[in-house]
Amino acid sequence: MPDSRYKYLQSIWKAGDLTSLKDIFGIVPRSIVATDIGLNYGRFSQKVLKPELFTFRDILRLAKYTEIDPKVLAEIVLKDIEAIRNPPKKTRNGKRPQVHISSQAH
């Protein structure tokens, strides 16, 4: 039986508050996700630090547990890759703007 926090994660996504992989692991620990999608924790941690290492298989497996459209999860991974390559510039108040991902399937 999947961890009950995956259902909560889905509600966070539906509310439009799921914007990065970091948000996912703030709810469901990396160790749980790694085990559930069949990856060694060390290898999974590498993929989190370098999201370009995520495969479609990883995304599809995560979609199975979260019940979030794999296209949306792929979009989150792509946004994390983009954020690493091109970090947003700080605004006048010294904070970085937050990017939101639509909860509607594309």
C-alpha positions as CSV (number, residue, x, y, z in Angstrom):
1,M,0.0,0.0,0.0
2,P,1.4,3.4,-1.0
3,D,2.4,5.9,1.7
4,S,-0.6,8.0,2.6
5,R,1.4,11.2,2.1
6,Y,1.1,10.7,-1.7
7,K,-2.6,11.5,-1.5
8,Y,-1.7,14.7,0.4
9,L,0.9,15.5,-2.3
10,Q,-1.8,15.2,-5.0
11,S,-4.0,17.7,-3.1
12,I,-1.1,20.1,-3.0
13,W,-0.7,19.8,-6.7
14,K,-4.4,20.3,-7.3
15,A,-4.1,23.5,-5.2
16,G,-1.3,24.7,-7.5
17,D,1.3,24.6,-4.8
18,L,3.6,22.0,-6.3
19,T,6.3,23.8,-8.1
20,S,9.5,21.7,-7.7
21,L,10.9,18.3,-6.7
22,K,11.8,20.0,-3.4
23,D,8.1,20.4,-2.7
24,I,7.5,16.7,-3.2
25,F,10.3,15.7,-0.8
26,G,9.0,18.2,1.8
27,I,5.9,15.9,2.0
28,V,7.1,12.4,1.1
29,P,10.7,11.8,2.2
30,R,13.3,11.0,-0.4
31,S,14.0,7.6,1.1
32,I,10.3,6.6,0.7
33,V,10.1,7.8,-2.9
34,A,13.4,6.1,-3.8
35,T,12.2,2.8,-2.4
36,D,8.8,3.1,-4.0
37,I,10.1,3.8,-7.5
38,G,12.8,1.1,-7.2
39,L,15.9,3.1,-6.9
40,N,18.9,2.9,-4.6
41,Y,18.8,6.0,-2.2
42,G,22.2,7.1,-3.3
43,R,21.4,7.0,-7.0
44,F,18.0,8.7,-6.3
45,S,19.7,11.5,-4.4
46,Q,22.1,12.1,-7.4
47,K,19.0,12.4,-9.6
48,V,17.5,14.9,-7.3
49,L,20.6,17.0,-7.3
50,K,20.9,16.7,-11.1
51,P,17.3,16.3,-12.3
52,E,18.4,15.8,-15.9
53,L,19.3,12.3,-14.8
54,F,15.7,11.4,-14.2
55,T,14.4,9.0,-16.8
56,F,10.9,8.6,-18.2
57,R,10.7,5.4,-16.3
58,D,11.4,7.2,-13.0
59,I,8.7,9.8,-13.8
60,L,6.2,7.2,-14.8
61,R,6.8,5.3,-11.6
62,L,6.5,8.5,-9.5
63,A,3.2,9.3,-11.4
64,K,1.9,5.9,-10.4
65,Y,2.4,6.6,-6.7
66,T,1.3,10.3,-6.7
67,E,-1.5,9.8,-9.2
68,I,-0.3,13.0,-10.9
69,D,-0.1,13.1,-14.7
70,P,3.4,12.1,-15.8
71,K,3.4,15.1,-18.1
72,V,3.0,17.4,-15.1
73,L,5.8,15.6,-13.3
74,A,8.0,15.9,-16.3
75,E,7.3,19.6,-16.5
76,I,8.3,19.9,-12.8
77,V,11.6,18.1,-13.6
78,L,12.2,20.3,-16.6
79,K,11.5,23.5,-14.5
80,D,14.0,22.2,-11.9
81,I,16.6,21.6,-14.6
82,E,16.0,25.1,-16.0
83,A,16.2,26.7,-12.5
84,I,19.6,25.0,-12.0
85,R,20.9,26.2,-15.4
86,N,19.5,29.7,-15.2
87,P,18.7,30.7,-11.6
88,P,16.1,33.5,-11.5
89,K,17.5,36.9,-10.7
90,K,16.6,38.3,-7.3
91,T,13.9,41.0,-7.2
92,R,14.2,44.3,-5.5
93,N,13.2,42.8,-2.1
94,G,16.1,40.3,-2.4
95,K,13.8,37.3,-3.0
96,R,13.7,35.1,-6.1
97,P,10.3,34.9,-7.8
98,Q,8.4,31.6,-7.4
99,V,7.3,29.7,-10.5
100,H,3.9,27.9,-10.3
101,I,2.9,24.9,-12.3
102,S,-0.7,24.5,-13.4
103,S,-2.6,21.6,-11.9
104,Q,-4.5,21.1,-15.1
105,A,-3.3,18.4,-17.5
106,H,-1.9,19.6,-20.8
